[in-house]
């Protein structure tokens, strides 16, 4: 129980069983809970998510075990379950952490001053490509999530929410360009849906065959062709 620090203060409302092996097996029942300090909670949660990302990337979601994630995080299994009650909960938590990065990037792009909608989108896809190039496991894990969504409603619900917000942000960006007269009046919602389909399709091609698509070259071309079609 070396990962528990009473000085930070705990809400002792959760009972957890531990099995400790030291010449013999001893069963203990102790009261534990997540630390009240939000910084400590956030640090511990990030520690678990990084471990989950490593294990999911190595073994896939189906084969990954909570025991392996706890070991990679250097936490007891009991502590892991205080934060995530099941592997499904952990999958959704990691899903939110990974996919929220794309939304954060897109919101930042929308707020950039003095750029056309087309220039903003090219800037956005370049940032996303850099993010994916920096960690090859991101694409693998992302498509694992898509497969899991077919079987797990919680994952499917999150993806629906994510893509809804994604389309909404793209529609807002397109509305900005329309308001500045960069292209004629268009249905921004439908145009945003088309843009999502183009970007997701290119990413899927890259995932299935890295030799078929170079996203750093291809995605800016796709964006320019899309905006040329609006004018």
Protein Blocks (a to p, Z undefined) as FASTA:
>chain_A
ZZbcfknopadfbccdddddehiacdddddddddfblklmmmmmmmmmmmmmmmmmmnoj
mlpcfklmmmmnopafklmmmmmmbfklmmmmmmmmmmmmmmmmmmmmmmpghiafklmm
mmmmmmmmmmmmmomklmmmmmmmmmmmmmmmklmmmmmmmmmmmmmmmmmmmmmmmmno
paccddfklmmmmmmmmmmmmmmmmmmomklpcfklmmmmmmmmmmmmmZZ
